[in-house]
Amino acid sequence: MEPSIPPYLRIVSAIRDRIADGELRPGDRVPSARQLVRDWGVAMATATKALATLRHEGLVEARTGVGTVVRTGRRPPQATQRAATAEATLTRQRVVRAGIAVADAEGLDALSMRRVAAELGAGAMSLYRHVAGKHELVLLMARAVFRELPLPDQSPEGWRARLELVCRIQWELFRRHPWLASLISVTRPMLMPEAMAHTEWTLDALGELGLSERERAREAITLPAFVRGLALSAAAEADAERRTGLTNQQWWHSLEHEVGALVGSGRFPQLARFPGDVIHDVDALFAHGLARHLNGLEAATQRARKQPTT
């Protein structure tokens, strides 16, 4: 299912096409924010965002006393030829893979159409012939990532083995692509058939336990929420290491005196005995948490079955 394109991106796409087709030439004025409001029936904030996006892409520029015009800068002939060659070989798949590479290395905050175009050696405008904008690109990236580790056609025997498998697949995807966890939402999910298949698998496996529909729905939400929650912590740590240049161990070492003073004060006797190396192995934490969750689910269902019916 394809996402609905935000109104500001539809405006951006329309103006971008007019520039690409030569209808708007370098130095020509583009519609003002007020004109866009009238022509497109959008809010002023939407029109302003569209123009800001075009400026960010380097397609237009603001000129005092004139307004917003098509940018007049030109690339050197050699750069133009290289870009033309790169653009001729562009495909949606290449754009998506380049986007994934950028997000994997630098995080979603670093992802932009211009950044992906630079990775491909193409002009930013050329990408829009394959994807409508960053919103669609991110969705396509997430769908491509889920397809890396598809659920098997033949599922293992037993509800526990099935739940453990789907959780381990999700964990592996989050570890490969730390940015993915931030896109998964319980209340406002992205409509991705590949992710929906995980929920369908989970619900089907839970069906073996004789739970009520509401219990089954709650479990189908809380179990992947545990996986995602730990993955978000791991992603935040990876981002902090990227920004600071310090590993988790190095960061804790830099706070050695402050931590020692607090723990040595006697106010936190339990923390004083805490084995600090535990927090460095998130894969072990995942395995521990998953086992405890499934153990608890199994024990709860066994107790419910033993209770007499009235």
C-alpha positions in Angstrom: 0.0 0.0 0.0 1.5 3.3 -1.0 1.4 6.3 1.4 -0.5 9.4 0.7 1.8 12.2 -0.4 1.8 15.2 2.0 0.4 18.3 0.3 3.6 20.3 0.5 5.5 17.5 -1.4 2.9 17.6 -4.1 3.5 21.3 -4.6 7.3 20.7 -4.5 6.9 18.0 -7.1 4.8 20.2 -9.4 7.3 23.1 -9.3 10.2 20.7 -9.7 8.7 19.3 -12.8 8.1 22.8 -14.3 11.8 23.6 -13.7 12.9 20.3 -15.2 10.7 20.7 -18.3 12.1 24.2 -18.8 8.8 25.9 -18.2 10.5 27.8 -15.3 13.9 28.9 -16.4 16.8 30.2 -14.2 15.9 33.6 -12.9 12.1 33.1 -13.4 9.9 33.8 -10.4 8.2 30.8 -8.9 4.7 31.1 -7.3 4.7 33.0 -4.0 3.4 31.4 -0.8 0.2 33.4 -1.1 -0.2 32.3 -4.7 0.3 28.6 -3.7 -2.3 29.1 -1.0 -4.8 30.3 -3.6 -3.9 27.8 -6.3 -3.6 24.7 -4.1 -6.1 25.4 -1.4 -3.5 24.8 1.4 -2.6 26.6 4.6 0.1 29.2 4.5 2.4 27.0 6.6 2.1 24.3 3.9 3.0 26.7 1.1 5.9 28.1 3.1 7.2 24.6 3.8 7.1 23.8 0.1 9.2 26.8 -0.8 11.6 26.1 2.0 12.0 22.5 0.7 12.8 23.8 -2.8 15.4 26.2 -1.4 16.9 23.4 0.6 17.2 21.4 -2.6 19.0 24.2 -4.2 16.4 24.6 -6.9 15.3 28.1 -6.0 16.6 31.1 -4.1 15.2 34.2 -2.5 16.1 37.6 -4.0 15.4 40.9 -2.2 12.7 42.9 -3.9 12.0 40.1 -6.4 10.8 37.1 -4.5 11.7 33.4 -4.9 13.3 32.6 -8.3 14.7 29.6 -10.0 18.4 29.4 -9.1 20.8 30.5 -11.8 24.0 28.6 -10.7 25.4 26.1 -13.2 27.6 23.2 -12.8 30.9 22.8 -14.6 30.5 20.8 -17.9 32.5 17.8 -16.5 30.2 17.6 -13.4 27.1 17.9 -15.6 28.3 15.0 -17.7 29.0 12.8 -14.7 25.7 13.6 -13.2 23.9 12.9 -16.5 25.6 9.5 -16.7 24.7 8.7 -13.1 21.1 9.8 -13.6 20.7 7.6 -16.7 21.4 4.5 -14.6 19.2 5.4 -11.6 16.5 3.1 -10.6 14.1 3.2 -7.6 16.0 0.2 -6.1 19.3 2.0 -6.3 17.8 5.1 -4.7 16.4 3.0 -1.9 19.6 1.1 -1.3 21.6 4.4 -1.2 19.1 5.8 1.3 19.5 2.7 3.5 23.3 3.0 3.4 23.2 6.7 4.5 20.8 5.9 7.3 22.8 2.9 8.5 26.0 5.0 8.6 24.8 8.3 9.8 21.2 7.9 11.1 17.9 9.2 9.8 18.7 12.8 10.7 21.4 12.8 8.0 19.0 11.4 5.3 17.9 13.9 2.7 17.2 13.7 -1.0 20.3 15.8 -1.6 22.4 13.6 0.5 21.3 10.4 -1.3 21.8 12.1 -4.7 25.4 12.9 -3.7 26.0 9.3 -2.8 24.7 8.3 -6.2 26.6 11.1 -8.0 23.4 12.4 -9.4 21.5 15.7 -9.2 18.9 15.9 -6.4 16.1 16.5 -8.9 16.7 13.2 -10.7 15.7 11.3 -7.6 12.2 12.6 -7.8 11.6 10.7 -11.0 11.8 7.6 -8.8 10.4 8.6 -5.4 8.1 11.4 -4.5 10.2 12.7 -1.6 11.8 11.8 1.7 8.5 10.6 3.1 8.1 7.9 0.5 11.8 7.1 0.4 11.8 6.3 4.1 8.8 4.0 3.7 10.4 2.2 0.8 13.6 1.8 2.8 11.7 0.3 5.7 9.8 -2.1 3.4 13.1 -3.2 1.7 14.7 -3.8 5.1 11.9 -6.1 6.3 12.2 -8.1 3.1 15.9 -8.8 3.9 14.7 -11.4 6.5 11.3 -12.7 5.5 9.3 -14.9 7.7 9.6 -18.6 6.5 6.8 -20.2 4.6 7.0 -23.2 6.9 6.7 -22.1 10.5 8.2 -24.1 13.4 6.0 -26.2 15.7 4.5 -24.6 18.8 3.5 -21.1 19.8 6.7 -20.4 21.7 9.1 -21.3 18.9 7.0 -19.2 16.5 7.0 -16.1 18.8 10.7 -16.5 19.5 11.5 -16.7 15.7 9.5 -13.5 14.8 11.1 -11.6 17.7 14.6 -12.7 16.8 14.0 -11.6 13.2 12.8 -8.2 14.4 15.8 -7.9 16.7 18.3 -8.8 13.9 16.7 -6.2 11.6 16.9 -3.5 14.3 20.5 -4.4 15.0 21.4 -4.2 11.2 19.5 -1.0 10.8 19.3 1.0 14.1 17.1 3.7 12.5 14.3 1.2 11.8 13.1 1.0 15.4 12.2 4.7 15.4 9.8 4.2 12.5 7.7 1.5 14.2 4.7 2.8 16.0 1.8 1.1 17.8 -0.6 4.0 17.6 0.3 5.4 14.2 1.9 2.6 12.2 3.3 2.9 8.8 1.2 0.8 6.4 3.7 -1.8 5.4 2.6 -5.3 4.3 6.0 -6.7 5.3 5.6 -5.4 8.9 1.9 -6.3 9.0 2.9 -9.9 8.3 4.9 -10.0 11.5 1.7 -9.0 13.5 -0.3 -11.6 11.6 2.3 -14.2 12.5 2.3 -13.2 16.1 -1.5 -13.2 16.4 -1.7 -16.6 14.8 0.9 -18.1 17.1 -0.9 -16.6 20.2 -4.1 -18.3 18.9 -2.7 -21.6 20.2 -2.9 -20.4 23.8 -6.7 -20.0 24.1 -6.5 -16.3 24.9 -9.4 -13.9 24.5 -9.2 -11.6 21.5 -8.4 -8.6 23.8 -5.6 -10.6 25.6 -4.2 -11.7 22.3 -4.2 -8.2 20.9 -2.5 -6.8 24.0 0.2 -9.5 23.8 0.7 -8.8 20.1 1.5 -5.2 21.0 3.5 -5.7 24.2 5.9 -8.4 22.9 7.2 -6.5 19.9 7.2 -3.4 22.1 9.8 -5.0 24.3 12.0 -5.8 21.3 11.6 -2.3 19.9 12.2 -0.6 23.2 15.5 -2.4 23.7 16.4 -1.7 20.1 15.7 2.0 20.6 18.2 2.0 23.6 20.8 0.3 21.4 20.2 2.8 18.6 20.5 5.8 21.0 23.8 4.4 22.2 25.1 4.0 18.6 24.0 7.6 17.9 25.8 8.8 21.1 29.0 7.0 20.1 28.8 8.5 16.6 28.3 12.0 18.0 30.9 11.9 20.8 33.4 9.4 19.5 33.3 7.6 22.8 32.2 3.9 23.3 29.9 3.2 26.2 32.8 1.8 28.2 34.8 5.0 27.5 31.9 7.2 28.5 31.5 5.4 31.8 35.2 5.7 32.4 35.0 9.4 31.8 32.5 9.6 34.7 34.5 7.3 37.0 35.1 9.8 39.7 31.5 11.1 39.8 30.1 7.6 39.8 32.5 6.5 42.5 31.6 9.4 44.7 27.9 8.7 44.4 28.1 4.9 44.8 30.7 5.2 47.6 28.4 7.5 49.6 26.5 4.5 50.9 23.2 5.8 49.7 23.0 3.2 46.9 24.1 -0.1 48.3 22.4 -2.2 45.6 23.9 -0.2 42.8 27.3 -0.5 44.5 27.1 -4.3 43.8 25.8 -3.8 40.2 27.9 -5.6 37.6 28.4 -2.7 35.2 29.5 -4.9 32.2 25.9 -6.2 31.9 24.7 -3.1 30.2 27.3 -3.4 27.4 25.9 -6.6 25.9 22.4 -5.7 24.5 22.1 -9.0 22.6 22.4 -10.8 25.9 19.8 -8.5 27.4 17.5 -9.2 24.5 17.8 -13.0 25.0 17.3 -12.7 28.7 14.2 -10.4 28.4 12.6 -12.5 25.6 13.0 -15.7 27.6 11.5 -14.2 30.7 8.6 -12.7 28.8 7.8 -16.1 27.2 8.2 -17.9 30.5 5.8 -15.5 32.1 3.3 -15.9 29.3 3.5 -19.7 29.5 3.1 -19.7 33.3 0.1 -17.3 33.1 -1.7 -19.4 30.5 -1.1 -22.6 32.5 -2.5 -21.0 35.6 -5.6 -19.9 33.7 -6.2 -23.4 32.4 -6.0 -24.9 35.9 -8.6 -22.5 37.3 -12.0 -24.1 37.7 -14.8 -22.8 35.5 -18.1 -21.8 37.1 
